[in-house]
Amino acid sequence: MHVHALGRSSLSGLAGWLLGLLSAGCAATAPAVAPPAPLEPTPHARQRAWQELEYYAFVHFSMNTFTDLEWGEGVESPNTFAPSALDCRQWARVAKSAGMKGIILTAKHHDGFCLWPSRFTTHDVASSAWRNGSGDVLRELSDACREFGLKFGVYLSPWDRNNPKYGDSPRYNDDFVGQLEEVLSNYGEVFEVWFDGACGEGPNGKRQVYDWPRFVATVRRLQPQAVIFSDVGPDIRWIGNERGIAGETCWSMISPAGFEPGAGAPPQEVLNQGLEDGTHWIPGECDVSIRPGWYYHAAQDGEVKSLAHLLGLWSASVGRNTNLLLNLPVDRRGLVHENDAARLLELRAALDAIYSVDLARNTRATASAQRGGDARFGAACAVDGDPRTYWALDDGATSGELRLEFAQPTRVDRVVVAEAIELGQRVRAFSVHGVGAGGDEFELARGTTVGRKRILEFEPRDVRSLVLRIESARACPTVASFEAYCAPAPFSALRTR
């Protein structure tokens, strides 16, 4: 049909269609191009939901809080557990104010003392004088988490130094599964089940053999959306240290066959860095305490980690493709100590100040190429603030370049890069460059893996352009976001070196 044959309303509609096509950005354009095929292994929905949480609390609070130990022996009197002012709502209030997304409680540590009334032991809160034997810390905390909009998780040690059946493997495994059923059936939704691989000998002198497949099956049956943590997953893995530091290279994949939690775990290097050719998607979790100890010790009240230390841990965990599980040793009152709470709020204020303004959102984004010439995979998709969109290249292309042009020289001291991990982790090596007002280009930072989020910090520089170069990838790269920030004073002085 010729244009002169169109009516006025038709012309108006055609103009609107053309204008929409030109301004579509990441919207669909013709011809349609298929997205990249997933590069296996890829995350399960429960793993993706977990990775979005980024940051949550570990709470070590139990018998050891009152014996001033880190590992109890299981011979303590239940009456030793005697918090004077337990308030799980205070824990939740502190965690929420700190920007944490949930709380994982040590419901049973190696001493076997249970913070809920368990029919499988007399070493529990029901046998103590606390709350006249009717107390239940899991009930109080799970209720508080729901009230404050936090996720609720549990740590349950399979090692039990109190249970006389320990070492009689089949009989004790029955008891442990029974305790799992109690914890996972009576306290609402559980987002993470944390398994420690510690193992010892029972009263009979025999080493306990854990039935890990049965333990995992019990969690899947009762809490199918919960992620399971251990040295080898099956959903998330230990990062290989208790310092909260992931590897500079950190793949979300490992190969768990032939390994098990505890002494049979993979080498620490594998846990810390993952495996590029790993068979299973089992991303890392960085666990670290805000104090030297995991349990509360009054002598450590002055040893809370500094703000600079915690900011460094953020970049070394969340900023290296893992989640941060930060431990709060609740004190003998049953409260998060004032020193810990104050430092958490300082950390929240610092993170908000540093990452509140994404400077890349005000840039013009271009790329060396885009998948099939389709704007749905164009450079604009990496700076639109929408994690569902991404820049991608054609199949077979394993390198490429994103360029951000600022309207005027802009000071930056860090970038945040993210892949579209639903399609698998791809990037092997990348670099970030700046272009000065005179057109001179200089390298700002260099990295290997990206994953869900990678933070790279560098000395502040004024740039007219930022360039992200993907230098090597396992398959065509996908970049869901390329962000730029500059920490304001006084936080700029705390930059991780």
N, C-alpha and C positions, 0 to 999 in steps of 0.2 A: 504494500500500500504506500502511495506517495504521501509526503507530508502535507502537501496542499489539500489533500482530500480529507485530512483530519479536522474534526470540529475543535472549537476553542477549549472545551473541557478535556478533549483527548490530548491536545498539545500541552495543557497544564499537567496532566497525568504523566506524559512522557518526560517533561522537564523534571518533575519530581522524582521519577524513577532514575533518570540520569544523575541527578544531584545525589540521591541516596547511594547510587553505585560508586560515585567518586569519593564520597565521604564515609564509606562503609568501614574503613579501618580493618578490624578483624572479622567483620561480618562476612557471610557467604557471598561469593562472586561466581560468575560463570566463566569458564567451565568448572564444575566441581572437581576437586582433587581429593583423592583418598588420603586420610591421615596416615602417618607412619604405622606400620604393623608393630604390635607390642614386641619388645625384646625380652624374652623370658630369661630368668624368672621376674615376675612382677608382683606387687603387693596385693594381699587380700584386702577386702574392704575394711576389716577390723584393724589391720595394720595401718592403712591410710588414715583412718580416724584417729588412731593412737599418735601417729606422727604429727598430726595437726595440733596436738596438745602442747608440744614442745617442752613444758616446764611444770613440774608438780612436786609435791613434798613427800619425803620419806619421814616417817616418825618412828624412831626407836624409843619405846617406852614400855617397860615391863619390870620384871623382877630385878634386872640388873641396875635399873635406876636407883633402887634402894639398897643394893649391896655394893655399889660403887665399882662394879665389875663390867667388863665387856662381854665375857662369856661366863655364864653361870654353870653350876655343876648339877643342878636338878635336885639338890638336897635341902633347899631353902624351905622354911616354913611359909605356907601361903599367907600368913599374917604379916610377913615382911612387906608384902605389897600393900602400901597404905598411903595413897595420895591424899593430901589434906584438903585440896580445893579443886579436884578434877573438873575441867570445863572444856569439853570437846568443841563447844561453840566458839570458844576463844581461839582454839587451833584453826578452825575453819575461817573465822573472821580474819586472822592474821594471814592465812594462806590466800584468801580471796583478795585482800588489800595488796598483797605482794604480787598479784598477777598470776599466781599459780592456778593450775586447772584441776587439781585433785590432791588427794592424800592417800598414801599407802601406809598402813600400820603393821608393825611387827606383832601380829596376832599371837604367834607362838615362836619363841626363839629356841636356841639349842637346849636350854634348861628345861624345856617342856611346859613351862607355866603358860596357861591359856587365859587370854583376856576376855574370854566368854565362858559361860557355864557349859562345860563339855561332859557328856555322859561317859567318855572314854578315859577320864582321869579324875583324881581328886586334887591334882596340882593345878588349881584354877581359881578364878575369882569367887566362885560359889563356895569354895572352902576357906575363904578369907573372911576377916571381920569387916572389910571394906563394904560399905552399903549394906551391912548386916547380912552379907552373903548373897544379896540379891542384885549385885551390880553386874553390868555388862558393858565393857568399854566399846566393843564392836557396835552394840546397839546405839550407844550415845554418839559415837563418831559417824556412823552411817546416817543417822537422823540429822546430825549437824551438816554433813556434806550435802544432803538433799536440800536442807533449808538455805544454804548459801550457794547453791548451784555448782557444787564441786563434784568431781568424780570420786568414787570410793574404791580403794584397792586393798589387798591383803597380802602380807608376807606370812608364809607358813613354813617353818623349817621342818624338813623331814627327820632331822636328827633330834632325838628326844632322850636326854640324859636322865630323865625321871621314870619313864615308862619301863616297867620290868620286862615287857615283851620285846623290847628293842634288842636286836641281834637274832631273835627268832623270826626270820624274815617274813614268812607268810602271815603269821599272827599279827606282827606289828603293822605290816602293810594294810591289813584289814582295819586296824585302829586308825591309821593315818587317813585312809580313804573315808572312814566314818567322820573324822574331824573335818575333812574337806567338805563333805556333804553338809555338815552343820553350818559351816561358815558360808558356803555358797548357796544355801537354800533359804536362809532366814534373815538376810540383811539387805535385800534389794539387789539392784544391779551392781555388779562388780566389774570395773574396767580393766584391772590388771591383777594377775595372780603371780606373785614373786616367789620363785623356788630357789632356795639356797642348796648347793650341792654338798654341803658339809656332811661327813659320814664318819661313824666311829664303831667301836665294839660295844656290844651289849653286856649285861651281867653274866651271860653264859660264855663270854670271851670270844664270841663270834662276831665278825663284821656284818652289819646289816646290809642286805642287798635290796635296794629300792626297786619297786615295780613302776618305773617311769611311764611306760605306755598306759598303765592303768590310771596313774595319777592324771596324766594328760586327758585321757578319755573321760574322767570324772568332771574335769573342768569343762570340757566341750559339751558334755551332756547338760550340765547345770547352768553354765554361763557361756553360751556359744559365742557371744560377742566380745568376751574378755580376751585380752592378749596374755600369753603365757611367757614369762621371763625365766631364763636359766642361762647357763654358759652356752648352751647350743639351741636356745629357743624352746619350742618350735616357732614362736612368733617374734620374739626380740631377744637379743643376746647381751651378755655382759661385755663391757668394752675392754676387759683385760686388766684394769687397775681400779683402785678406789680413790683416785685423785680427780676424777671427773674430766679426763682428757682423752679425746678420741684422736686417732691418727690423722696426720696431715692428709694422707690418703685414707679414705674411709668408704669402702664399698658397702652397700646394704646386703650383699650376698655372702654366704659362706656355704661350705659343704659339710653337713652335720653327720653324714653316714660314718659309723664306726666310733663316734664320740658320745659321751654322756656328761651330765652335770658333775661338777666336783673334780676328783682326781683324773677322771677320764676326759676332761675338756680339751678342746683344740689348743695349740700353742697360743700364748698371749699375743704374739704378733698378729696371728690370724684374727683373734678376737678384736684387736685394736684397729686393724686395717681392713678386715674383710678380704674377700677374694673376688677378683675381677671375673673369674670363670666359675664362681660358686653356683651350686645347683639349686639353692633355696634362698628366697628373699627373707632374711632374718636381720633386720637393721639393729644398730647398737643403741644401748642406753647407758649414759654416763651417771654413775652413782658416786656421790661424794658428800661428806658431812660439812656443815657450816662451822664445826669446831673440830679439834683434833680427834676426839672420840665420837663413836656412834651413839653411845648412851650419855646421859647427863652426868657430869662430874663438876661439882661446885668449883673445884680448883681451876677449871677451864673457862670460868665466866669472863675472864679477860682475854681469851684466845679465839674470839669469833673472827672468822676470816674477814680481811679488809674489803672495802668496796672495790679497790683495784683488783684484788685477787678474784672476787666474784665476777667482775666484768670480764676478766681473762678467761674464767671458766665458761662463761656464756659463749664467747667466741670459739672456745676449744671444744664445745659440746654441741649446742644448738647450731653454732656456726660451722660445724664439721659433720653435718648430716646425721646427728643423733638427737635424742631427747635428754634433758637434764633432770635428774632425780636428786634433789637437794635435801639432805637429811636435817631434821630439826630434833635435837635431843630434848624432848619434853622433860621438865624438871620434877622434883619430888612433890611439888604442889599439884602437879598435873596440868601445868601451864607451859606454853612456849615462853621461854625466858625473855625478859625485857630487852636484853642486849641483842639477842637473836632477832627479835621482832623489829627492832629499830634498824638493824642492818638490812633486813629484807626490804623494808620500805625505802631505804636509801638506794638499794639496787633497782627497785621498781621505778623510782624517780629518775635515776640515771638512764635506764633503758628507754623510758618514755621520752626523755629529752633528746637522746641520741637518735632514736629511730622514728621520731614523730613526723618528720618532713622528708619525703622521698624526693630528692632533687631531680631524679630522672623523669618524674611525671610532667615536668615543664620543658621537656626537650623534644626535638625532632629526631625520630629514630629511623635509620636506614640500615640496610643489610647488603652484604655482598651478593646474596641471592635469597629466594624464598621458594618454598616447595611448590612446584608446578606453576609458579607465577601467581599463585592464589593468595589474595590478601588475608584469608583466614589463617595463614601461616606466615604473615609478614612481620617486619620488625616492630610495628606498633603493638603487636600482641605481647611483647616482652615488657612494655612500659605502661600498660593500661590498668594495672592494679587488679586484674582478674586472673586468678590462678588457673582458671579453666581454659584460658587461651595461651598459645605459645608460638614462638617463632620456630620454624622447622625448615630443613633442607630436603632436597631430593634424595631418594634412596641411592646409596653408593657414595654420597658426599659425606666425608667425615671431618671436614674442617670448614670454617666460615667465619664471618666477621659481622658483629653488630656495632653500629656507631651512633652515639648520642650527641646531638649538636645543641649547645646551650645558647640562649639569646645573648648572653654576655659572660665574661669570665666568671667562673663559679668555683668556690673553694670546696674540695672534697677530701675526705680522709679514710673512706671505706666504701666498699661495694658489697652488695648482697646478690648472689646469683642463685637461681633455682631451676631445676629441670622438671619436666612433666613426668614425674616418677610413675604415674599409672602406665606409662609406656616402657618402663624399665630405666635403669641407670646406665648412661651412655658415655658421658664425657670422661676422657682419660687425662687430658692436659689442656690448660687454658692460660691466658695471660690477659692483663688489663693494662691499657696504655692511656696516657693523657696527651692532649695536643694543646700547646700553649697559645697565647695570643698571637705570637709570631709564626705559628704554623709548625713549630718544633715538636716532635713526638718523643715521648719518654715512657719507659716502662714503670708502672706503679706497683704491680704485684703479679705473682705467678702462682698457679695452683695445679693440682692434679684432678681429683674427683670433685663433683658438685653435689649430686643427689637432691634431696628435698630442699636444703638450704646450705649455702656456703658463704661465710663472711670473710672478707679479706680486708685487713687494715693496713694503712701506710701513712707516711708523713703527709701532712696537709699540703695540697698543691692547688693552685688556681688553674683551671682548664677551660678551654672553649669547647673541647670535645672529649668524650670518653669512648674508648674502643675496647670491646670484648672480643678476643680472638680465641675461638675454639680451634686448638691445634691438632687434637687427636680425639677420636671417639670410637666406640665399639660399633656404632651404626650411626645413621644420620642424626645429628644432635637435635634436641628440643630444649628451648630455653623459655620457661614459663615466666620468669621475671629477671630483670636486670635493674637493680636499684642503686642509688647513690646517696650518701649521707655525709654530713660533717658534724662531728660532736661539738657542741657548744662548750665554752668554759663553764665550770672547771673540769668537765669530764674529758676534754681533749687531752689533758695531761695524764689521763689514766689509760690511754690507748695501749693495747697489747702490742708488744714488740715481737 
